[in-house]
Amino acid sequence: MVRKLRHHEQKLLKKVDFISWSVDNNLHEVKMLKKFHIKRREDYTKYNKLSREVRDLARKIKEIDPKHPFRTESSAQLLEKLYVMGLITTRWDLSLADEVNATSFCRRRLPVIMFKNKMAESLKTATKLIEQGHVRVGPELIKDPAFLVSRSLEDFVTWVDNSAIRKHILEYNNIVSIIHICYNFYLFRYKIF
C-alpha cells in the first residue's frame, strides 16, 4: 500500500498529471510504432524532426518571390530529392512537400518495402528476416530495419545468396514450374482446351 502524501507533497503534485502529458503525442506515436513495427522510438522522433525540417524548408521557399530564379531552382532541387527518396508522388507541386510527415518516412523503411513486394507476410517477420541477415539491397547486406529505401533501390531488394529462405523459394518455384509444365502437357495431349 502506498503511504498518504504529506501536505507539501500534495501541493507540489497538484498540477502534475502523470497519465497524460500535454507535451507528448504519445498515443499517436505508440500507434505508429506498432503499425510500422518500429522497435526504437528514436527512429520515429528522427522521422518527425526530418519531416518538420522539410515542411519548414518548403514554407521558406514559398515565401520567396515566385519570379526569382533561386526559388525555382531550390524548389526543383527539394522536389527532386523528395521524389527520389519516395516521400512524394510527383515532382511538380511544392505543396506536396507540406504533406511530408513521419509516416512518409516510415513507409520507405526496408520492412515495409519487403511487405509491399510480398517478400514477407507481415512487418514483424520482415523485421526479423532483416535482423537475421537474410536481405540485401543491391550488393550490400542490410541488418538494420530502419534502412530507408529510395525509389531507385526499391527494385534491388532481394535475398542474400546463401540464405535458407532463398533456397526454399527457389525449390518451391522449381516444383511449381514442373507442375505447370506437366499440366500443360496433359492439356495438350488430351486436347482439353
VEXDRENRO-957822 format. One line per 4 residues: number of its first residue (from 0); their letters; for each residue x, y, z of N, C-alpha, C, O. Coordinates in steps of 0.02 Angstrom, whole numbers, padded with zeros to 5 digits. Example, Ala and Ser with C-alpha at 12.3 -4.5 7.8 and 13.67 -1.06 7.14 Angstrom:
REM residues 2
0	as	00660/-00284/00390/00615/-00225/00390/00660/-00165/00390/00712/-00166/00423 | 00642/-00112/00354/00684/-00053/00357/00645/00002/00394/00670/00057/00402 .
REM end
This chain:
REM residues 193
0	mvrk	00042/-00059/00000/00000/00000/00000/00044/00062/00000/00096/00063/00033 | 00024/00113/-00036/00062/00175/-00041/00042/00221/00017/-00016/00226/00035 | 00092/00253/00046/00076/00298/00102/00041/00360/00077/00046/00378/00019 | 00006/00392/00122/-00030/00454/00106/00021/00510/00097/00068/00515/00136 .
4	lrhh	00011/00552/00046/00057/00606/00033/00050/00660/00087/-00005/00674/00111 | 00106/00690/00105/00105/00745/00153/00081/00808/00118/00075/00810/00057 | 00067/00859/00158/00037/00920/00132/00081/00953/00078/00056/00971/00024 | 00145/00960/00091/00190/00992/00043/00197/00950/-00021/00206/00978/-00075 .
8	eqkl	00194/00884/-00014/00198/00841/-00073/00134/00847/-00116/00138/00848/-00177 | 00077/00850/-00083/00014/00860/-00120/00014/00926/-00157/-00009/00931/-00214 | 00040/00977/-00124/00041/01043/-00153/00087/01044/-00216/00070/01075/-00266 | 00143/01010/-00212/00189/01008/-00268/00161/00968/-00327/00171/00987/-00385 .
12	lkkv	00125/00915/-00312/00100/00871/-00365/00029/00886/-00387/00000/00848/-00426 | 00001/00941/-00363/-00069/00957/-00379/-00079/00969/-00454/-00130/00948/-00482 | -00031/01001/-00486/-00040/01021/-00556/-00008/00972/-00605/-00008/00984/-00666 | 00018/00917/-00581/00052/00869/-00624/00006/00809/-00636/-00020/00779/-00589 .
16	dfis	-00003/00794/-00700/-00043/00735/-00718/00005/00683/-00745/00035/00692/-00799 | 00014/00628/-00710/00062/00577/-00730/00037/00532/-00786/00076/00495/-00816 | -00027/00534/-00801/-00055/00488/-00851/-00049/00517/-00921/-00023/00484/-00966 | -00073/00577/-00931/-00069/00606/-00998/-00029/00671/-00996/-00045/00717/-00959 .
20	wsvd	00023/00672/-01035/00066/00730/-01039/00046/00771/-01100/00036/00744/-01154 | 00040/00836/-01091/00020/00878/-01147/00076/00886/-01197/00064/00899/-01256 | 00138/00878/-01175/00195/00887/-01220/00200/00828/-01269/00217/00838/-01328 | 00186/00769/-01246/00193/00709/-01288/00132/00700/-01332/00075/00716/-01314 .
24	nnlh	00146/00674/-01391/00093/00650/-01435/00096/00574/-01429/00100/00538/-01479 | 00094/00551/-01367/00112/00482/-01351/00066/00431/-01383/00091/00380/-01408 | 00001/00442/-01383/-00045/00392/-01410/-00034/00382/-01485/-00032/00325/-01509 | -00026/00437/-01521/-00015/00432/-01593/00053/00399/-01607/00060/00358/-01652 .
28	evkm	00102/00418/-01567/00169/00390/-01577/00170/00315/-01564/00200/00277/-01603 | 00138/00293/-01511/00135/00221/-01496/00098/00184/-01550/00116/00129/-01569 | 00044/00215/-01576/00006/00184/-01630/00049/00174/-01692/00046/00121/-01724 | 00089/00225/-01710/00132/00220/-01769/00189/00170/-01758/00209/00135/-01804 .
32	lkkf	00215/00168/-01696/00268/00120/-01681/00243/00049/-01690/00279/00006/-01714 | 00181/00036/-01669/00153/-00031/-01677/00135/-00045/-01749/00147/-00100/-01774 | 00108/00004/-01783/00086/-00006/-01853/00144/-00024/-01898/00139/-00070/-01939 | 00200/00012/-01891/00257/00000/-01935/00310/-00044/-01902/00364/-00053/-01930 .
36	hikr	00295/-00071/-01844/00339/-00117/-01807/00409/-00086/-01799/00459/-00116/-01818 | 00410/-00026/-01771/00472/00010/-01758/00492/-00005/-01686/00454/00008/-01639 | 00552/-00032/-01677/00574/-00051/-01610/00605/00007/-01572/00598/00011/-01511 | 00640/00051/-01607/00673/00107/-01573/00632/00171/-01581/00619/00193/-01637 .
40	redy	00612/00199/-01526/00573/00260/-01526/00613/00318/-01557/00584/00364/-01586 | 00679/00316/-01551/00722/00369/-01577/00714/00376/-01653/00718/00431/-01680 | 00703/00319/-01687/00693/00322/-01760/00632/00364/-01777/00634/00406/-01822 | 00577/00352/-01741/00516/00389/-01756/00525/00463/-01740/00499/00505/-01776 .
44	tkyn	00561/00480/-01686/00572/00551/-01671/00617/00583/-01723/00608/00642/-01739 | 00664/00545/-01751/00706/00572/-01805/00663/00585/-01868/00673/00636/-01902 | 00616/00540/-01882/00572/00550/-01940/00529/00612/-01930/00518/00650/-01977 | 00505/00622/-01869/00466/00682/-01854/00508/00745/-01864/00485/00794/-01893 .
48	klsr	00570/00743/-01841/00614/00801/-01847/00630/00815/-01921/00628/00872/-01943 | 00645/00762/-01959/00660/00771/-02030/00599/00799/-02068/00606/00843/-02110 | 00540/00772/-02054/00481/00796/-02089/00466/00868/-02071/00444/00907/-02114 | 00477/00887/-02008/00467/00957/-01988/00515/01003/-02025/00496/01057/-02047 .
52	evrd	00578/00980/-02033/00628/01021/-02069/00610/01028/-02143/00619/01081/-02172 | 00584/00974/-02172/00563/00977/-02243/00506/01026/-02251/00506/01067/-02297 | 00456/01023/-02206/00400/01070/-02210/00422/01142/-02200/00397/01187/-02234 | 00468/01154/-02152/00494/01221/-02141/00532/01247/-02202/00524/01305/-02222 .
56	lark	00571/01204/-02232/00609/01224/-02292/00561/01241/-02349/00572/01290/-02385 | 00509/01200/-02358/00460/01214/-02411/00424/01280/-02397/00411/01318/-02444 | 00408/01294/-02335/00375/01357/-02317/00419/01416/-02332/00396/01467/-02357 | 00485/01410/-02316/00532/01464/-02330/00540/01476/-02405/00547/01533/-02427 .
60	ikei	00539/01422/-02443/00545/01429/-02516/00483/01463/-02544/00488/01504/-02590 | 00424/01448/-02516/00362/01480/-02539/00361/01554/-02525/00326/01592/-02559 | 00397/01576/-02473/00398/01647/-02455/00439/01689/-02504/00430/01750/-02506 | 00482/01658/-02542/00523/01694/-02591/00479/01714/-02650/00429/01681/-02664 .
64	dpkh	00498/01768/-02682/00460/01793/-02740/00457/01739/-02794/00508/01710/-02813 | 00396/01725/-02821/00389/01670/-02870/00430/01679/-02934/00447/01629/-02966 | 00448/01740/-02951/00485/01751/-03013/00560/01748/-03003/00598/01750/-03052 | 00582/01744/-02942/00654/01742/-02928/00683/01675/-02949/00653/01623/-02935 .
68	pfrt	00740/01674/-02983/00769/01611/-03008/00791/01564/-02951/00790/01503/-02959 | 00809/01592/-02894/00830/01549/-02837/00771/01507/-02813/00781/01449/-02793 | 00711/01535/-02814/00652/01497/-02791/00640/01437/-02837/00629/01381/-02813 | 00642/01448/-02902/00628/01392/-02948/00682/01338/-02942/00667/01279/-02944 .
72	essa	00745/01360/-02935/00799/01312/-02930/00795/01272/-02865/00802/01211/-02865 | 00785/01307/-02809/00784/01272/-02744/00721/01228/-02737/00725/01174/-02707 | 00665/01251/-02763/00605/01209/-02759/00613/01147/-02803/00590/01093/-02784 | 00645/01155/-02861/00657/01096/-02904/00703/01047/-02870/00692/00986/-02874 .
76	qlle	00755/01071/-02836/00802/01027/-02801/00767/00990/-02744/00777/00930/-02735 | 00727/01027/-02705/00691/00996/-02649/00642/00943/-02673/00639/00888/-02646 | 00604/00960/-02725/00554/00913/-02750/00587/00851/-02781/00562/00796/-02774 | 00643/00862/-02815/00679/00805/-02845/00705/00759/-02790/00700/00698/-02796 .
80	klyv	00734/00788/-02737/00760/00747/-02682/00704/00708/-02648/00712/00649/-02634 | 00647/00741/-02635/00591/00707/-02602/00562/00652/-02647/00541/00600/-02622 | 00560/00665/-02712/00533/00615/-02759/00579/00554/-02763/00555/00498/-02763 | 00644/00566/-02768/00692/00511/-02772/00691/00469/-02709/00698/00408/-02712 .
84	mgli	00681/00502/-02652/00676/00465/-02589/00610/00427/-02583/00604/00382/-02542 | 00560/00446/-02623/00496/00412/-02622/00447/00442/-02572/00397/00410/-02554 | 00460/00503/-02550/00417/00534/-02500/00357/00570/-02531/00306/00580/-02497 | 00362/00589/-02594/00306/00621/-02629/00294/00583/-02694/00337/00547/-02719 .
88	ttrw	00234/00593/-02722/00215/00554/-02782/00238/00586/-02847/00256/00550/-02894 | 00237/00652/-02851/00260/00686/-02912/00310/00740/-02893/00314/00760/-02835 | 00348/00764/-02942/00398/00815/-02928/00378/00883/-02956/00422/00924/-02970 | 00314/00896/-02963/00292/00958/-02995/00257/01006/-02949/00245/01063/-02969 .
92	dlsl	00240/00986/-02888/00200/01029/-02845/00234/01038/-02778/00246/00989/-02742 | 00250/01101/-02761/00284/01115/-02698/00238/01105/-02638/00263/01096/-02582 | 00173/01106/-02648/00127/01095/-02592/00131/01023/-02566/00110/01009/-02510 | 00157/00977/-02607/00165/00908/-02583/00218/00903/-02528/00215/00857/-02487 .
96	adev	00265/00950/-02528/00316/00949/-02476/00286/00965/-02408/00314/00945/-02357 | 00230/01001/-02407/00196/01016/-02343/00163/00954/-02314/00148/00953/-02254 | 00151/00905/-02354/00116/00844/-02332/00165/00789/-02308/00143/00736/-02287 | 00230/00802/-02312/00279/00753/-02289/00276/00750/-02213/00281/00801/-02180 .
100	nats	00267/00690/-02187/00266/00681/-02114/00306/00619/-02096/00336/00587/-02139 | 00306/00602/-02032/00345/00544/-02009/00321/00479/-02041/00360/00433/-02052 | 00256/00475/-02055/00229/00415/-02087/00258/00406/-02157/00267/00350/-02180 | 00272/00461/-02192/00302/00456/-02258/00370/00422/-02254/00387/00381/-02296 .
104	fcrr	00408/00439/-02202/00473/00406/-02193/00464/00333/-02172/00502/00290/-02194 | 00414/00320/-02130/00402/00251/-02108/00384/00206/-02166/00401/00147/-02166 | 00350/00232/-02216/00330/00192/-02274/00389/00174/-02319/00384/00130/-02361 | 00446/00208/-02310/00505/00194/-02350/00555/00150/-02314/00610/00137/-02339 .
108	rlpv	00537/00125/-02255/00581/00079/-02218/00584/00012/-02255/00537/-00006/-02290 | 00639/-00023/-02246/00650/-00087/-02281/00597/-00139/-02265/00575/-00173/-02311 | 00575/-00149/-02202/00523/-00199/-02190/00457/-00184/-02227/00423/-00230/-02250 | 00440/-00120/-02232/00378/-00102/-02267/00384/-00116/-02341/00336/-00140/-02372 .
112	imfk	00441/-00102/-02370/00453/-00116/-02441/00451/-00192/-02454/00424/-00214/-02504 | 00480/-00231/-02408/00478/-00304/-02414/00406/-00329/-02411/00387/-00373/-02449 | 00367/-00301/-02365/00297/-00321/-02359/00258/-00302/-02421/00215/-00339/-02444 | 00273/-00243/-02449/00239/-00220/-02509/00257/-00264/-02569/00215/-00275/-02613 .
116	nkma	00319/-00288/-02572/00341/-00331/-02626/00324/-00404/-02614/00344/-00448/-02654 | 00288/-00418/-02560/00267/-00486/-02542/00326/-00533/-02529/00323/-00593/-02545 | 00379/-00506/-02501/00436/-00546/-02480/00425/-00573/-02409/00460/-00619/-02389 | 00378/-00544/-02372/00363/-00566/-02304/00288/-00559/-02293/00255/-00517/-02325 .
120	eslk	00261/-00600/-02247/00189/-00597/-02236/00168/-00541/-02189/00110/-00521/-02190 | 00214/-00516/-02149/00198/-00461/-02104/00261/-00419/-02092/00316/-00439/-02109 | 00250/-00360/-02063/00307/-00317/-02048/00351/-00348/-01993/00412/-00338/-01993 | 00320/-00385/-01948/00358/-00416/-01894/00406/-00468/-01922/00465/-00470/-01903 .
124	tatk	00382/-00511/-01967/00426/-00562/-01997/00479/-00529/-02041/00536/-00553/-02044 | 00461/-00476/-02076/00509/-00441/-02118/00565/-00412/-02075/00624/-00415/-02093 | 00548/-00383/-02018/00598/-00356/-01972/00644/-00411/-01946/00705/-00402/-01942 | 00615/-00468/-01929/00656/-00525/-01905/00705/-00549/-01959/00763/-00562/-01945 .
128	lieq	00679/-00554/-02021/00722/-00577/-02076/00780/-00529/-02089/00836/-00550/-02104 | 00766/-00465/-02082/00819/-00415/-02093/00871/-00420/-02038/00931/-00420/-02052 | 00848/-00425/-01976/00895/-00429/-01920/00936/-00493/-01921/00993/-00493/-01897 | 00909/-00547/-01949/00946/-00610/-01954/00995/-00611/-02012/01035/-00657/-02018 .
132	ghvr	00991/-00561/-02057/01039/-00556/-02111/01019/-00594/-02174/01062/-00619/-02210 | 00954/-00598/-02189/00931/-00632/-02249/00920/-00586/-02308/00906/-00609/-02364 | 00925/-00520/-02299/00905/-00473/-02350/00965/-00429/-02370/01005/-00409/-02329 | 00968/-00416/-02435/01017/-00368/-02459/00983/-00318/-02506/00931/-00333/-02536 .
136	vgpe	01012/-00260/-02510/00989/-00208/-02556/01047/-00195/-02603/01098/-00167/-02584 | 01038/-00216/-02665/01093/-00213/-02712/01145/-00264/-02690/01127/-00321/-02674 | 01209/-00246/-02688/01260/-00294/-02665/01271/-00293/-02590/01308/-00334/-02563 | 01238/-00247/-02555/01253/-00235/-02484/01204/-00271/-02438/01143/-00265/-02446 .
140	likd	01231/-00309/-02390/01190/-00342/-02339/01165/-00290/-02289/01204/-00249/-02265 | 01100/-00291/-02275/01069/-00243/-02229/01043/-00281/-02169/01004/-00329/-02176 | 01064/-00259/-02109/01039/-00289/-02047/01001/-00239/-02005/00980/-00255/-01949 | 00992/-00179/-02030/00956/-00127/-01993/00887/-00117/-02023/00882/-00097/-02082 .
144	pafl	00833/-00130/-01986/00765/-00121/-02013/00748/-00047/-02027/00699/-00033/-02061 | 00787/-00001/-02000/00774/00070/-02010/00803/00096/-02075/00800/00156/-02088 | 00831/00053/-02116/00860/00073/-02180/00805/00100/-02225/00755/00067/-02237 | 00814/00162/-02250/00765/00193/-02295/00782/00176/-02366/00838/00187/-02389 .
148	vsrs	00734/00149/-02402/00743/00126/-02471/00718/00181/-02518/00659/00200/-02515 | 00762/00205/-02562/00741/00255/-02611/00706/00220/-02669/00706/00159/-02674 | 00678/00261/-02714/00643/00232/-02773/00690/00192/-02817/00672/00140/-02843 | 00752/00216/-02825/00799/00182/-02869/00822/00115/-02840/00839/00069/-02878 .
152	ledf	00823/00108/-02773/00845/00046/-02742/00789/-00003/-02729/00801/-00060/-02709 | 00727/00018/-02740/00670/-00024/-02724/00670/-00089/-02763/00648/-00141/-02737 | 00693/-00088/-02825/00694/-00148/-02866/00752/-00195/-02848/00753/-00253/-02871 | 00799/-00172/-02809/00858/-00212/-02793/00854/-00245/-02724/00904/-00272/-02699 .
156	vtwv	00796/-00244/-02692/00787/-00278/-02628/00777/-00352/-02643/00729/-00371/-02677 | 00822/-00393/-02618/00819/-00465/-02632/00850/-00504/-02574/00873/-00475/-02525 | 00850/-00570/-02581/00878/-00613/-02529/00953/-00619/-02538/00979/-00612/-02594 | 00988/-00633/-02484/01060/-00646/-02486/01070/-00713/-02522/01028/-00757/-02518 .
160	dnsa	01125/-00720/-02558/01137/-00779/-02599/01137/-00844/-02559/01111/-00894/-02584 | 01165/-00844/-02500/01169/-00906/-02461/01113/-00911/-02408/01121/-00948/-02360 | 01059/-00875/-02418/01003/-00876/-02370/00961/-00940/-02379/00948/-00962/-02435 | 00940/-00968/-02323/00898/-01029/-02324/00830/-01013/-02354/00799/-01055/-02386 .
164	irkh	00806/-00953/-02343/00741/-00933/-02370/00744/-00930/-02446/00697/-00951/-02479 | 00798/-00904/-02472/00806/-00901/-02545/00805/-00971/-02575/00776/-00983/-02628 | 00838/-01018/-02541/00840/-01087/-02564/00770/-01118/-02564/00751/-01153/-02611 | 00731/-01105/-02512/00662/-01130/-02508/00619/-01101/-02564/00579/-01137/-02594 .
168	iley	00628/-01038/-02577/00589/-01005/-02630/00607/-01034/-02698/00563/-01047/-02739 | 00672/-01044/-02711/00692/-01073/-02775/00666/-01144/-02783/00644/-01163/-02837 | 00668/-01184/-02729/00641/-01251/-02732/00566/-01250/-02746/00541/-01289/-02787 | 00531/-01205/-02713/00458/-01200/-02723/00443/-01179/-02794/00399/-01208/-02826 .
172	nniv	00479/-01129/-02820/00467/-01107/-02889/00483/-01161/-02939/00448/-01167/-02990 | 00534/-01201/-02926/00551/-01257/-02970/00496/-01309/-02971/00477/-01334/-03024 | 00469/-01326/-02913/00415/-01375/-02908/00353/-01349/-02943/00320/-01386/-02979 | 00337/-01285/-02932/00278/-01256/-02964/00286/-01255/-03039/00238/-01268/-03075 .
176	siih	00346/-01239/-03064/00356/-01239/-03137/00351/-01309/-03166/00325/-01318/-03221 | 00375/-01359/-03130/00368/-01428/-03154/00295/-01448/-03156/00273/-01479/-03205 | 00257/-01431/-03105/00185/-01446/-03104/00150/-01410/-03162/00105/-01438/-03193 | 00169/-01349/-03175/00139/-01310/-03229/00154/-01342/-03297/00111/-01345/-03340 .
180	icyn	00216/-01365/-03306/00234/-01398/-03369/00195/-01463/-03378/00170/-01478/-03432 | 00190/-01502/-03324/00152/-01565/-03328/00078/-01552/-03343/00048/-01588/-03382 | 00051/-01501/-03313/-00020/-01484/-03325/-00030/-01463/-03398/-00079/-01484/-03430 | 00015/-01422/-03425/00010/-01402/-03495/00018/-01462/-03542/-00017/-01466/-03592 .
184	fylf	00063/-01508/-03526/00072/-01568/-03566/00008/-01610/-03566/-00013/-01637/-03617 | -00023/-01616/-03507/-00085/-01654/-03500/-00140/-01622/-03543/-00177/-01658/-03578 | -00146/-01556/-03541/-00197/-01521/-03581/-00184/-01530/-03656/-00230/-01541/-03695 | -00120/-01527/-03675/-00103/-01533/-03746/-00114/-01606/-03770/-00140/-01616/-03825 .
188	ryki	-00096/-01655/-03730/-00101/-01724/-03751/-00174/-01746/-03758/-00191/-01779/-03807 | -00215/-01726/-03711/-00285/-01747/-03714/-00331/-01694/-03744/-00392/-01701/-03744 | -00300/-01640/-03769/-00335/-01586/-03804/-00396/-01561/-03765/-00452/-01556/-03790 | -00383/-01546/-03702/-00435/-01518/-03659/-00422/-01443/-03655/-00386/-01418/-03612 .
192	f	-00452/-01407/-03700/-00444/-01334/-03700/-00510/-01302/-03687/-00515/-01241/-03685 .
REM end
